[in-house]
Amino acid sequence: MRNTGFHIATGLITGLLVAGLAIADQPARQTPYGHGDETKLPNGVIGISLHVGAERIGDPAILYVGMVQPEGPAYKAGLRHGDELVSVDGTPVQGKSYEEVVSMIRGEAGTVVKVGAKDEKGLHELSIERVAGDKLPRGQSGTHGNQTP
């Protein structure tokens, strides 16, 4: 299912940059999105940010891929902006907190995480090798990605 402005506008809008830091020069000890102590999370990332959305107020929250870092491992594996995240390593993400899902995705660099995602073609599982957050290629002007690569 592709994400639309409606999903974001009517849902709970929260950004979490799973790729690591929001700004390339920002010290790792700062947590700009309030998702806990960044230093406790493993350094392996896949290069995405997530958004929480819902069809209508009161509906269960759904996690969508908000941004995919170009040239990052998630992009290379086929994960795209608007894909709905449904599982991590075979575990459904429904009912999990944002922080729980982030900790499920993050891991040691060089290890593989299996991400279940749904798009307009249906459900698919992608195997994505994590890379060290500081080795993740940066997009133009130091960004972590764009919405429409």
Disulfide bonds with the S-S distance in Angstrom:
none
